[in-house]
Amino acid sequence: MAEKCSICNNKIKTTFLGKIVGTKIGKKYVCNECQKKYKDKVKEMV
Ligand SMILES: [Zn+2]
């Protein structure tokens, strides 16, 4: 199952343990790159 980033629409990567590389805000996902780029703003962007 591949979730997509709500901001850039790229697929969210997962680690070998199945943990997402990024963050989940409510039901939306944000990739690690966007999280780094936008930091706290991601909460307003998703
Ligand atoms: Zn993204």
mmCIF file of the protein (N, C-alpha, C, O) and its ligand, coordinates in Angstrom:
data_MODEL
# 
_entry.id   MODEL 
# 
loop_
_entity.id 
_entity.type 
_entity.pdbx_number_of_molecules 
1 polymer     1 
2 non-polymer 1 
# 
_entity_poly.entity_id                      1 
_entity_poly.type                           'polypeptide(L)' 
_entity_poly.nstd_linkage                   no 
_entity_poly.nstd_monomer                   no 
_entity_poly.pdbx_seq_one_letter_code       MAEKCSICNNKIKTTFLGKIVGTKIGKKYVCNECQKKYKDKVKEMV 
_entity_poly.pdbx_seq_one_letter_code_can   MAEKCSICNNKIKTTFLGKIVGTKIGKKYVCNECQKKYKDKVKEMV 
_entity_poly.pdbx_strand_id                 A 
# 
loop_
_entity_poly_seq.entity_id 
_entity_poly_seq.num 
_entity_poly_seq.mon_id 
_entity_poly_seq.hetero 
1 1  MET n 
1 2  ALA n 
1 3  GLU n 
1 4  LYS n 
1 5  CYS n 
1 6  SER n 
1 7  ILE n 
1 8  CYS n 
1 9  ASN n 
1 10 ASN n 
1 11 LYS n 
1 12 ILE n 
1 13 LYS n 
1 14 THR n 
1 15 THR n 
1 16 PHE n 
1 17 LEU n 
1 18 GLY n 
1 19 LYS n 
1 20 ILE n 
1 21 VAL n 
1 22 GLY n 
1 23 THR n 
1 24 LYS n 
1 25 ILE n 
1 26 GLY n 
1 27 LYS n 
1 28 LYS n 
1 29 TYR n 
1 30 VAL n 
1 31 CYS n 
1 32 ASN n 
1 33 GLU n 
1 34 CYS n 
1 35 GLN n 
1 36 LYS n 
1 37 LYS n 
1 38 TYR n 
1 39 LYS n 
1 40 ASP n 
1 41 LYS n 
1 42 VAL n 
1 43 LYS n 
1 44 GLU n 
1 45 MET n 
1 46 VAL n 
# 
loop_
_struct_asym.id 
_struct_asym.entity_id 
A 1 
B 2 
# 
loop_
_chem_comp.id 
_chem_comp.type 
_chem_comp.mon_nstd_flag 
ALA 'L-peptide linking' y 
ASN 'L-peptide linking' y 
ASP 'L-peptide linking' y 
CYS 'L-peptide linking' y 
GLN 'L-peptide linking' y 
GLU 'L-peptide linking' y 
GLY 'peptide linking'   y 
ILE 'L-peptide linking' y 
LEU 'L-peptide linking' y 
LYS 'L-peptide linking' y 
MET 'L-peptide linking' y 
PHE 'L-peptide linking' y 
SER 'L-peptide linking' y 
THR 'L-peptide linking' y 
TYR 'L-peptide linking' y 
VAL 'L-peptide linking' y 
ZN  non-polymer         . 
# 
_pdbx_entity_nonpoly.entity_id   2 
_pdbx_entity_nonpoly.name        ? 
_pdbx_entity_nonpoly.comp_id     ZN 
# 
_pdbx_nonpoly_scheme.asym_id         B 
_pdbx_nonpoly_scheme.entity_id       2 
_pdbx_nonpoly_scheme.mon_id          ZN 
_pdbx_nonpoly_scheme.ndb_seq_num     1 
_pdbx_nonpoly_scheme.pdb_seq_num     101 
_pdbx_nonpoly_scheme.auth_seq_num    101 
_pdbx_nonpoly_scheme.pdb_mon_id      ZN 
_pdbx_nonpoly_scheme.auth_mon_id     ZN 
_pdbx_nonpoly_scheme.pdb_strand_id   A 
_pdbx_nonpoly_scheme.pdb_ins_code    . 
# 
loop_
_atom_site.group_PDB 
_atom_site.id 
_atom_site.type_symbol 
_atom_site.label_atom_id 
_atom_site.label_alt_id 
_atom_site.label_comp_id 
_atom_site.label_asym_id 
_atom_site.label_entity_id 
_atom_site.label_seq_id 
_atom_site.pdbx_PDB_ins_code 
_atom_site.Cartn_x 
_atom_site.Cartn_y 
_atom_site.Cartn_z 
_atom_site.occupancy 
_atom_site.B_iso_or_equiv 
_atom_site.pdbx_formal_charge 
_atom_site.auth_seq_id 
_atom_site.auth_comp_id 
_atom_site.auth_asym_id 
_atom_site.auth_atom_id 
_atom_site.pdbx_PDB_model_num 
ATOM   1   N  N  . MET A 1 1  ? 0.848  -1.199 0.000  1.00 0.00 ? 1   MET A N  1 
ATOM   2   C  CA . MET A 1 1  ? 0.000  0.000  0.000  1.00 0.00 ? 1   MET A CA 1 
ATOM   3   C  C  . MET A 1 1  ? 0.882  1.246  0.000  1.00 0.00 ? 1   MET A C  1 
ATOM   4   O  O  . MET A 1 1  ? 1.726  1.423  0.878  1.00 0.00 ? 1   MET A O  1 
ATOM   5   N  N  . ALA A 1 2  ? 0.677  2.095  -0.984 1.00 0.00 ? 2   ALA A N  1 
ATOM   6   C  CA . ALA A 1 2  ? 1.496  3.304  -1.077 1.00 0.00 ? 2   ALA A CA 1 
ATOM   7   C  C  . ALA A 1 2  ? 0.639  4.540  -0.885 1.00 0.00 ? 2   ALA A C  1 
ATOM   8   O  O  . ALA A 1 2  ? -0.255 4.829  -1.680 1.00 0.00 ? 2   ALA A O  1 
ATOM   9   N  N  . GLU A 1 3  ? 0.926  5.250  0.167  1.00 0.00 ? 3   GLU A N  1 
ATOM   10  C  CA . GLU A 1 3  ? 0.221  6.505  0.414  1.00 0.00 ? 3   GLU A CA 1 
ATOM   11  C  C  . GLU A 1 3  ? 0.906  7.611  -0.368 1.00 0.00 ? 3   GLU A C  1 
ATOM   12  O  O  . GLU A 1 3  ? 2.096  7.532  -0.673 1.00 0.00 ? 3   GLU A O  1 
ATOM   13  N  N  . LYS A 1 4  ? 0.137  8.643  -0.687 1.00 0.00 ? 4   LYS A N  1 
ATOM   14  C  CA . LYS A 1 4  ? 0.725  9.754  -1.420 1.00 0.00 ? 4   LYS A CA 1 
ATOM   15  C  C  . LYS A 1 4  ? 0.812  10.992 -0.548 1.00 0.00 ? 4   LYS A C  1 
ATOM   16  O  O  . LYS A 1 4  ? -0.021 11.218 0.330  1.00 0.00 ? 4   LYS A O  1 
ATOM   17  N  N  . CYS A 1 5  ? 1.834  11.786 -0.807 1.00 0.00 ? 5   CYS A N  1 
ATOM   18  C  CA . CYS A 1 5  ? 2.016  13.052 -0.106 1.00 0.00 ? 5   CYS A CA 1 
ATOM   19  C  C  . CYS A 1 5  ? 0.906  14.019 -0.523 1.00 0.00 ? 5   CYS A C  1 
ATOM   20  O  O  . CYS A 1 5  ? 0.623  14.176 -1.711 1.00 0.00 ? 5   CYS A O  1 
ATOM   21  N  N  . SER A 1 6  ? 0.286  14.660 0.456  1.00 0.00 ? 6   SER A N  1 
ATOM   22  C  CA . SER A 1 6  ? -0.803 15.601 0.170  1.00 0.00 ? 6   SER A CA 1 
ATOM   23  C  C  . SER A 1 6  ? -0.309 16.891 -0.474 1.00 0.00 ? 6   SER A C  1 
ATOM   24  O  O  . SER A 1 6  ? -1.094 17.633 -1.065 1.00 0.00 ? 6   SER A O  1 
ATOM   25  N  N  . ILE A 1 7  ? 0.964  17.153 -0.364 1.00 0.00 ? 7   ILE A N  1 
ATOM   26  C  CA . ILE A 1 7  ? 1.509  18.405 -0.901 1.00 0.00 ? 7   ILE A CA 1 
ATOM   27  C  C  . ILE A 1 7  ? 2.103  18.205 -2.287 1.00 0.00 ? 7   ILE A C  1 
ATOM   28  O  O  . ILE A 1 7  ? 1.695  18.892 -3.224 1.00 0.00 ? 7   ILE A O  1 
ATOM   29  N  N  . CYS A 1 8  ? 3.049  17.291 -2.451 1.00 0.00 ? 8   CYS A N  1 
ATOM   30  C  CA . CYS A 1 8  ? 3.728  17.134 -3.742 1.00 0.00 ? 8   CYS A CA 1 
ATOM   31  C  C  . CYS A 1 8  ? 3.201  15.947 -4.550 1.00 0.00 ? 8   CYS A C  1 
ATOM   32  O  O  . CYS A 1 8  ? 3.558  15.775 -5.715 1.00 0.00 ? 8   CYS A O  1 
ATOM   33  N  N  . ASN A 1 9  ? 2.352  15.133 -3.927 1.00 0.00 ? 9   ASN A N  1 
ATOM   34  C  CA . ASN A 1 9  ? 1.737  14.000 -4.613 1.00 0.00 ? 9   ASN A CA 1 
ATOM   35  C  C  . ASN A 1 9  ? 2.697  12.840 -4.910 1.00 0.00 ? 9   ASN A C  1 
ATOM   36  O  O  . ASN A 1 9  ? 2.343  11.904 -5.627 1.00 0.00 ? 9   ASN A O  1 
ATOM   37  N  N  . ASN A 1 10 ? 3.890  12.909 -4.364 1.00 0.00 ? 10  ASN A N  1 
ATOM   38  C  CA . ASN A 1 10 ? 4.803  11.775 -4.515 1.00 0.00 ? 10  ASN A CA 1 
ATOM   39  C  C  . ASN A 1 10 ? 4.394  10.655 -3.566 1.00 0.00 ? 10  ASN A C  1 
ATOM   40  O  O  . ASN A 1 10 ? 3.730  10.884 -2.555 1.00 0.00 ? 10  ASN A O  1 
ATOM   41  N  N  . LYS A 1 11 ? 4.800  9.453  -3.913 1.00 0.00 ? 11  LYS A N  1 
ATOM   42  C  CA . LYS A 1 11 ? 4.522  8.326  -3.030 1.00 0.00 ? 11  LYS A CA 1 
ATOM   43  C  C  . LYS A 1 11 ? 5.333  8.454  -1.748 1.00 0.00 ? 11  LYS A C  1 
ATOM   44  O  O  . LYS A 1 11 ? 6.497  8.855  -1.765 1.00 0.00 ? 11  LYS A O  1 
ATOM   45  N  N  . ILE A 1 12 ? 4.698  8.106  -0.647 1.00 0.00 ? 12  ILE A N  1 
ATOM   46  C  CA . ILE A 1 12 ? 5.386  8.093  0.634  1.00 0.00 ? 12  ILE A CA 1 
ATOM   47  C  C  . ILE A 1 12 ? 6.178  6.804  0.730  1.00 0.00 ? 12  ILE A C  1 
ATOM   48  O  O  . ILE A 1 12 ? 5.633  5.713  0.561  1.00 0.00 ? 12  ILE A O  1 
ATOM   49  N  N  . LYS A 1 13 ? 7.468  6.938  1.003  1.00 0.00 ? 13  LYS A N  1 
ATOM   50  C  CA . LYS A 1 13 ? 8.292  5.742  1.161  1.00 0.00 ? 13  LYS A CA 1 
ATOM   51  C  C  . LYS A 1 13 ? 8.069  5.145  2.540  1.00 0.00 ? 13  LYS A C  1 
ATOM   52  O  O  . LYS A 1 13 ? 7.690  5.840  3.483  1.00 0.00 ? 13  LYS A O  1 
ATOM   53  N  N  . THR A 1 14 ? 8.307  3.872  2.639  1.00 0.00 ? 14  THR A N  1 
ATOM   54  C  CA . THR A 1 14 ? 8.247  3.231  3.946  1.00 0.00 ? 14  THR A CA 1 
ATOM   55  C  C  . THR A 1 14 ? 9.581  2.549  4.224  1.00 0.00 ? 14  THR A C  1 
ATOM   56  O  O  . THR A 1 14 ? 10.271 2.099  3.309  1.00 0.00 ? 14  THR A O  1 
ATOM   57  N  N  . THR A 1 15 ? 9.923  2.482  5.491  1.00 0.00 ? 15  THR A N  1 
ATOM   58  C  CA . THR A 1 15 ? 11.141 1.785  5.876  1.00 0.00 ? 15  THR A CA 1 
ATOM   59  C  C  . THR A 1 15 ? 10.897 0.281  5.805  1.00 0.00 ? 15  THR A C  1 
ATOM   60  O  O  . THR A 1 15 ? 9.766  -0.159 5.600  1.00 0.00 ? 15  THR A O  1 
ATOM   61  N  N  . PHE A 1 16 ? 11.938 -0.492 5.972  1.00 0.00 ? 16  PHE A N  1 
ATOM   62  C  CA . PHE A 1 16 ? 11.774 -1.951 5.911  1.00 0.00 ? 16  PHE A CA 1 
ATOM   63  C  C  . PHE A 1 16 ? 10.908 -2.465 7.053  1.00 0.00 ? 16  PHE A C  1 
ATOM   64  O  O  . PHE A 1 16 ? 10.439 -3.602 7.021  1.00 0.00 ? 16  PHE A O  1 
ATOM   65  N  N  . LEU A 1 17 ? 10.700 -1.627 8.058  1.00 0.00 ? 17  LEU A N  1 
ATOM   66  C  CA . LEU A 1 17 ? 9.825  -2.012 9.159  1.00 0.00 ? 17  LEU A CA 1 
ATOM   67  C  C  . LEU A 1 17 ? 8.375  -1.602 8.906  1.00 0.00 ? 17  LEU A C  1 
ATOM   68  O  O  . LEU A 1 17 ? 7.491  -1.844 9.728  1.00 0.00 ? 17  LEU A O  1 
ATOM   69  N  N  . GLY A 1 18 ? 8.153  -0.979 7.755  1.00 0.00 ? 18  GLY A N  1 
ATOM   70  C  CA . GLY A 1 18 ? 6.798  -0.579 7.407  1.00 0.00 ? 18  GLY A CA 1 
ATOM   71  C  C  . GLY A 1 18 ? 6.399  0.783  7.955  1.00 0.00 ? 18  GLY A C  1 
ATOM   72  O  O  . GLY A 1 18 ? 5.245  1.196  7.844  1.00 0.00 ? 18  GLY A O  1 
ATOM   73  N  N  . LYS A 1 19 ? 7.356  1.469  8.541  1.00 0.00 ? 19  LYS A N  1 
ATOM   74  C  CA . LYS A 1 19 ? 7.096  2.809  9.073  1.00 0.00 ? 19  LYS A CA 1 
ATOM   75  C  C  . LYS A 1 19 ? 7.187  3.820  7.937  1.00 0.00 ? 19  LYS A C  1 
ATOM   76  O  O  . LYS A 1 19 ? 8.074  3.717  7.090  1.00 0.00 ? 19  LYS A O  1 
ATOM   77  N  N  . ILE A 1 20 ? 6.280  4.796  7.908  1.00 0.00 ? 20  ILE A N  1 
ATOM   78  C  CA . ILE A 1 20 ? 6.327  5.765  6.817  1.00 0.00 ? 20  ILE A CA 1 
ATOM   79  C  C  . ILE A 1 20 ? 7.484  6.740  6.995  1.00 0.00 ? 20  ILE A C  1 
ATOM   80  O  O  . ILE A 1 20 ? 7.810  7.145  8.110  1.00 0.00 ? 20  ILE A O  1 
ATOM   81  N  N  . VAL A 1 21 ? 8.100  7.111  5.864  1.00 0.00 ? 21  VAL A N  1 
ATOM   82  C  CA . VAL A 1 21 ? 9.150  8.121  5.873  1.00 0.00 ? 21  VAL A CA 1 
ATOM   83  C  C  . VAL A 1 21 ? 8.459  9.451  5.592  1.00 0.00 ? 21  VAL A C  1 
ATOM   84  O  O  . VAL A 1 21 ? 8.310  9.863  4.441  1.00 0.00 ? 21  VAL A O  1 
ATOM   85  N  N  . GLY A 1 22 ? 8.053  10.094 6.640  1.00 0.00 ? 22  GLY A N  1 
ATOM   86  C  CA . GLY A 1 22 ? 7.270  11.319 6.539  1.00 0.00 ? 22  GLY A CA 1 
ATOM   87  C  C  . GLY A 1 22 ? 6.396  11.425 7.771  1.00 0.00 ? 22  GLY A C  1 
ATOM   88  O  O  . GLY A 1 22 ? 6.751  10.936 8.843  1.00 0.00 ? 22  GLY A O  1 
ATOM   89  N  N  . THR A 1 23 ? 5.251  12.069 7.611  1.00 0.00 ? 23  THR A N  1 
ATOM   90  C  CA . THR A 1 23 ? 4.386  12.246 8.755  1.00 0.00 ? 23  THR A CA 1 
ATOM   91  C  C  . THR A 1 23 ? 2.929  12.100 8.350  1.00 0.00 ? 23  THR A C  1 
ATOM   92  O  O  . THR A 1 23 ? 2.579  12.242 7.179  1.00 0.00 ? 23  THR A O  1 
ATOM   93  N  N  . LYS A 1 24 ? 2.101  11.818 9.317  1.00 0.00 ? 24  LYS A N  1 
ATOM   94  C  CA . LYS A 1 24 ? 0.681  11.696 9.064  1.00 0.00 ? 24  LYS A CA 1 
ATOM   95  C  C  . LYS A 1 24 ? -0.028 12.799 9.831  1.00 0.00 ? 24  LYS A C  1 
ATOM   96  O  O  . LYS A 1 24 ? 0.158  12.954 11.038 1.00 0.00 ? 24  LYS A O  1 
ATOM   97  N  N  . ILE A 1 25 ? -0.834 13.556 9.120  1.00 0.00 ? 25  ILE A N  1 
ATOM   98  C  CA . ILE A 1 25 ? -1.593 14.628 9.779  1.00 0.00 ? 25  ILE A CA 1 
ATOM   99  C  C  . ILE A 1 25 ? -3.063 14.330 9.538  1.00 0.00 ? 25  ILE A C  1 
ATOM   100 O  O  . ILE A 1 25 ? -3.561 14.455 8.418  1.00 0.00 ? 25  ILE A O  1 
ATOM   101 N  N  . GLY A 1 26 ? -3.741 13.940 10.585 1.00 0.00 ? 26  GLY A N  1 
ATOM   102 C  CA . GLY A 1 26 ? -5.111 13.479 10.427 1.00 0.00 ? 26  GLY A CA 1 
ATOM   103 C  C  . GLY A 1 26 ? -5.115 12.251 9.535  1.00 0.00 ? 26  GLY A C  1 
ATOM   104 O  O  . GLY A 1 26 ? -4.469 11.252 9.847  1.00 0.00 ? 26  GLY A O  1 
ATOM   105 N  N  . LYS A 1 27 ? -5.839 12.320 8.427  1.00 0.00 ? 27  LYS A N  1 
ATOM   106 C  CA . LYS A 1 27 ? -5.856 11.194 7.488  1.00 0.00 ? 27  LYS A CA 1 
ATOM   107 C  C  . LYS A 1 27 ? -4.923 11.429 6.319  1.00 0.00 ? 27  LYS A C  1 
ATOM   108 O  O  . LYS A 1 27 ? -4.820 10.577 5.436  1.00 0.00 ? 27  LYS A O  1 
ATOM   109 N  N  . LYS A 1 28 ? -4.236 12.571 6.288  1.00 0.00 ? 28  LYS A N  1 
ATOM   110 C  CA . LYS A 1 28 ? -3.355 12.927 5.173  1.00 0.00 ? 28  LYS A CA 1 
ATOM   111 C  C  . LYS A 1 28 ? -1.906 12.588 5.503  1.00 0.00 ? 28  LYS A C  1 
ATOM   112 O  O  . LYS A 1 28 ? -1.491 12.574 6.662  1.00 0.00 ? 28  LYS A O  1 
ATOM   113 N  N  . TYR A 1 29 ? -1.152 12.314 4.438  1.00 0.00 ? 29  TYR A N  1 
ATOM   114 C  CA . TYR A 1 29 ? 0.263  12.018 4.601  1.00 0.00 ? 29  TYR A CA 1 
ATOM   115 C  C  . TYR A 1 29 ? 1.114  13.111 3.976  1.00 0.00 ? 29  TYR A C  1 
ATOM   116 O  O  . TYR A 1 29 ? 0.737  13.718 2.974  1.00 0.00 ? 29  TYR A O  1 
ATOM   117 N  N  . VAL A 1 30 ? 2.257  13.348 4.579  1.00 0.00 ? 30  VAL A N  1 
ATOM   118 C  CA . VAL A 1 30 ? 3.215  14.310 4.033  1.00 0.00 ? 30  VAL A CA 1 
ATOM   119 C  C  . VAL A 1 30 ? 4.573  13.631 3.988  1.00 0.00 ? 30  VAL A C  1 
ATOM   120 O  O  . VAL A 1 30 ? 5.014  13.046 4.977  1.00 0.00 ? 30  VAL A O  1 
ATOM   121 N  N  . CYS A 1 31 ? 5.241  13.711 2.828  1.00 0.00 ? 31  CYS A N  1 
ATOM   122 C  CA . CYS A 1 31 ? 6.532  13.038 2.688  1.00 0.00 ? 31  CYS A CA 1 
ATOM   123 C  C  . CYS A 1 31 ? 7.621  13.762 3.475  1.00 0.00 ? 31  CYS A C  1 
ATOM   124 O  O  . CYS A 1 31 ? 7.460  14.907 3.898  1.00 0.00 ? 31  CYS A O  1 
ATOM   125 N  N  . ASN A 1 32 ? 8.717  13.063 3.651  1.00 0.00 ? 32  ASN A N  1 
ATOM   126 C  CA . ASN A 1 32 ? 9.832  13.599 4.414  1.00 0.00 ? 32  ASN A CA 1 
ATOM   127 C  C  . ASN A 1 32 ? 10.395 14.873 3.801  1.00 0.00 ? 32  ASN A C  1 
ATOM   128 O  O  . ASN A 1 32 ? 10.783 15.793 4.521  1.00 0.00 ? 32  ASN A O  1 
ATOM   129 N  N  . GLU A 1 33 ? 10.442 14.929 2.472  1.00 0.00 ? 33  GLU A N  1 
ATOM   130 C  CA . GLU A 1 33 ? 10.977 16.103 1.785  1.00 0.00 ? 33  GLU A CA 1 
ATOM   131 C  C  . GLU A 1 33 ? 10.123 17.341 2.073  1.00 0.00 ? 33  GLU A C  1 
ATOM   132 O  O  . GLU A 1 33 ? 10.652 18.404 2.394  1.00 0.00 ? 33  GLU A O  1 
ATOM   133 N  N  . CYS A 1 34 ? 8.800  17.195 1.956  1.00 0.00 ? 34  CYS A N  1 
ATOM   134 C  CA . CYS A 1 34 ? 7.906  18.324 2.225  1.00 0.00 ? 34  CYS A CA 1 
ATOM   135 C  C  . CYS A 1 34 ? 7.926  18.706 3.698  1.00 0.00 ? 34  CYS A C  1 
ATOM   136 O  O  . CYS A 1 34 ? 7.826  19.882 4.048  1.00 0.00 ? 34  CYS A O  1 
ATOM   137 N  N  . GLN A 1 35 ? 8.053  17.724 4.534  1.00 0.00 ? 35  GLN A N  1 
ATOM   138 C  CA . GLN A 1 35 ? 8.111  17.992 5.961  1.00 0.00 ? 35  GLN A CA 1 
ATOM   139 C  C  . GLN A 1 35 ? 9.347  18.836 6.291  1.00 0.00 ? 35  GLN A C  1 
ATOM   140 O  O  . GLN A 1 35 ? 9.284  19.759 7.103  1.00 0.00 ? 35  GLN A O  1 
ATOM   141 N  N  . LYS A 1 36 ? 10.461 18.504 5.651  1.00 0.00 ? 36  LYS A N  1 
ATOM   142 C  CA . LYS A 1 36 ? 11.689 19.271 5.856  1.00 0.00 ? 36  LYS A CA 1 
ATOM   143 C  C  . LYS A 1 36 ? 11.573 20.670 5.277  1.00 0.00 ? 36  LYS A C  1 
ATOM   144 O  O  . LYS A 1 36 ? 12.016 21.653 5.872  1.00 0.00 ? 36  LYS A O  1 
ATOM   145 N  N  . LYS A 1 37 ? 10.956 20.733 4.080  1.00 0.00 ? 37  LYS A N  1 
ATOM   146 C  CA . LYS A 1 37 ? 10.858 21.989 3.350  1.00 0.00 ? 37  LYS A CA 1 
ATOM   147 C  C  . LYS A 1 37 ? 9.918  22.980 4.039  1.00 0.00 ? 37  LYS A C  1 
ATOM   148 O  O  . LYS A 1 37 ? 10.216 24.169 4.158  1.00 0.00 ? 37  LYS A O  1 
ATOM   149 N  N  . TYR A 1 38 ? 8.776  22.458 4.489  1.00 0.00 ? 38  TYR A N  1 
ATOM   150 C  CA . TYR A 1 38 ? 7.740  23.363 5.007  1.00 0.00 ? 38  TYR A CA 1 
ATOM   151 C  C  . TYR A 1 38 ? 7.593  23.348 6.528  1.00 0.00 ? 38  TYR A C  1 
ATOM   152 O  O  . TYR A 1 38 ? 6.907  24.191 7.106  1.00 0.00 ? 38  TYR A O  1 
ATOM   153 N  N  . LYS A 1 39 ? 8.251  22.374 7.166  1.00 0.00 ? 39  LYS A N  1 
ATOM   154 C  CA . LYS A 1 39 ? 8.197  22.261 8.631  1.00 0.00 ? 39  LYS A CA 1 
ATOM   155 C  C  . LYS A 1 39 ? 6.776  22.388 9.185  1.00 0.00 ? 39  LYS A C  1 
ATOM   156 O  O  . LYS A 1 39 ? 5.895  21.627 8.784  1.00 0.00 ? 39  LYS A O  1 
ATOM   157 N  N  . ASP A 1 40 ? 6.538  23.328 10.092 1.00 0.00 ? 40  ASP A N  1 
ATOM   158 C  CA . ASP A 1 40 ? 5.231  23.444 10.752 1.00 0.00 ? 40  ASP A CA 1 
ATOM   159 C  C  . ASP A 1 40 ? 4.102  23.858 9.819  1.00 0.00 ? 40  ASP A C  1 
ATOM   160 O  O  . ASP A 1 40 ? 2.928  23.652 10.126 1.00 0.00 ? 40  ASP A O  1 
ATOM   161 N  N  . LYS A 1 41 ? 4.462  24.442 8.679  1.00 0.00 ? 41  LYS A N  1 
ATOM   162 C  CA . LYS A 1 41 ? 3.428  24.885 7.724  1.00 0.00 ? 41  LYS A CA 1 
ATOM   163 C  C  . LYS A 1 41 ? 2.644  23.720 7.132  1.00 0.00 ? 41  LYS A C  1 
ATOM   164 O  O  . LYS A 1 41 ? 1.520  23.915 6.670  1.00 0.00 ? 41  LYS A O  1 
ATOM   165 N  N  . VAL A 1 42 ? 3.214  22.505 7.134  1.00 0.00 ? 42  VAL A N  1 
ATOM   166 C  CA . VAL A 1 42 ? 2.514  21.369 6.528  1.00 0.00 ? 42  VAL A CA 1 
ATOM   167 C  C  . VAL A 1 42 ? 1.130  21.171 7.139  1.00 0.00 ? 42  VAL A C  1 
ATOM   168 O  O  . VAL A 1 42 ? 0.205  20.721 6.463  1.00 0.00 ? 42  VAL A O  1 
ATOM   169 N  N  . LYS A 1 43 ? 0.995  21.507 8.408  1.00 0.00 ? 43  LYS A N  1 
ATOM   170 C  CA . LYS A 1 43 ? -0.292 21.332 9.081  1.00 0.00 ? 43  LYS A CA 1 
ATOM   171 C  C  . LYS A 1 43 ? -1.377 22.194 8.441  1.00 0.00 ? 43  LYS A C  1 
ATOM   172 O  O  . LYS A 1 43 ? -2.544 21.803 8.394  1.00 0.00 ? 43  LYS A O  1 
ATOM   173 N  N  . GLU A 1 44 ? -0.990 23.350 7.956  1.00 0.00 ? 44  GLU A N  1 
ATOM   174 C  CA . GLU A 1 44 ? -1.950 24.249 7.303  1.00 0.00 ? 44  GLU A CA 1 
ATOM   175 C  C  . GLU A 1 44 ? -2.135 23.875 5.824  1.00 0.00 ? 44  GLU A C  1 
ATOM   176 O  O  . GLU A 1 44 ? -3.129 24.248 5.202  1.00 0.00 ? 44  GLU A O  1 
ATOM   177 N  N  . MET A 1 45 ? -1.171 23.137 5.276  1.00 0.00 ? 45  MET A N  1 
ATOM   178 C  CA . MET A 1 45 ? -1.178 22.872 3.833  1.00 0.00 ? 45  MET A CA 1 
ATOM   179 C  C  . MET A 1 45 ? -1.951 21.619 3.429  1.00 0.00 ? 45  MET A C  1 
ATOM   180 O  O  . MET A 1 45 ? -2.438 21.526 2.302  1.00 0.00 ? 45  MET A O  1 
ATOM   181 N  N  . VAL A 1 46 ? -2.063 20.673 4.327  1.00 0.00 ? 46  VAL A N  1 
ATOM   182 C  CA . VAL A 1 46 ? -2.750 19.425 3.950  1.00 0.00 ? 46  VAL A CA 1 
ATOM   183 C  C  . VAL A 1 46 ? -4.264 19.556 3.992  1.00 0.00 ? 46  VAL A C  1 
ATOM   184 O  O  . VAL A 1 46 ? -4.975 18.595 3.701  1.00 0.00 ? 46  VAL A O  1 
HETATM 185 ZN ZN . ZN  B 2 .  ? 5.779  15.751 -0.477 1.00 0.00 2 101 ZN  A ZN 1 
# 
